Amino acid sequence: MESFSLILAIVVVTALAFDFTNGFHDTANAMATTISTGALKPKVAVAMSAVLNLVGAFLSVEVANTISKGLVDETGIRPEVIFAALVGAILWNLLTWLVGLPSSSSHALMGGLIGAAVASAGIGAVNGDVLVTKVLLPAVAAPIVAGVAAMLATRMTYSLGRKADGRAAAKGYRAGQIASAGLVSLAHGTNDAQKTMGIITLALIAGGALAPDSDPPVWVILSAGLAIALGTYLGGWRIIRTMGKGLTDLQPQQGFAAQTSAATVILASSHLGFSLSTTHSVSGAVMGAGLGRKGGVVRWSTATRMFVAWGLTLPAAALVAALAEWVCRAGDWGTALVAVFLVASSYAIWRISRREVVDHTNVVDAQEPASAEPAGAAEPAGVVTTAMAAVSPPPAGVTEDLTATVPAPAAADPKAPSATTV
């Protein structure tokens, strides 16, 4: 075993910085719907999510092993390559956070790792079968499966709740939302925290500090869990606003259905070792819940921007990581130059974000209160039903009152207006 070198220490710190950005970037996945419907206050929501993310980090290492042992060939991968991969992932996370788009931190990391590995060792350094079966296919399937499940769950929830007492149903849905949000947070910890564990473990193996095929050490699990929990607590308020109200307007029934569906998909993928995007799963579930409610709409302009960001995540992070790896080849000064660029770019993005501050005090601004529609109320009529009611003749036996008061022509004295009854 070699000693813990300076470059290895830099890689570990940078990986934890990525984990931190992952936390505040993905807080919206667990808590956006809970905050937007008023089930929990913003600061309480992110605090609960942070604790459960930390707990989830200790529940499994399957996803970590997928990254550290499966995605790229460990042989020939230097710590500098992993550092370059993290640079690409962090910058993409920060850029999408700045514009409030819920892109995938997981795919940013995957793209960075692929781009840096290909730039360093060629296309053969990437295990194509693992990339397709455990990264790309879940990326496409997750939002579809979660969306369909949430749409069906929303329809079922409204159907079962039609005859429920309003107050009792409201309390029930609030409790259900809190429980399902906690489940999403726990699932996020079991999936996303592990990605940083995997990348640190890969760096330790590449640097000779761990034997090949090793599982993540306990200190790696703990540090990754703490980093993502801290980022989660600070809250990615910009993305929470987009996810909570930017895609669709959610009622408590829909929020409960969306979160439960997304958590089920995420936990199942973590058990199977799939490097799933929690953002894709939750976004798909939110859109499915929006479509599952009669009269509900999905704002496709926002959804289209989000889909474009999803498509760009892998190649954009890969390109930045490949350029960073090319600079790092120059030696220590090249690595130092990339590190300075990362810090300067991150600071610049933060400064730009201060021009329009979004935090827990205004994340739900201009939103209707959750009580606008009681949780136990009947589902509103759909667009077609409303249109038909507007043009249908009145029921038999109902006479139409044709008496109306309309203004008469202007009188000679404008101070003495009169009315004519017809």
Beta strands, then each sheet from edge to edge (+ up, - down):
strand 1: 405-407
strand 2: 419-421
sheet 1: 1+ 2-
end
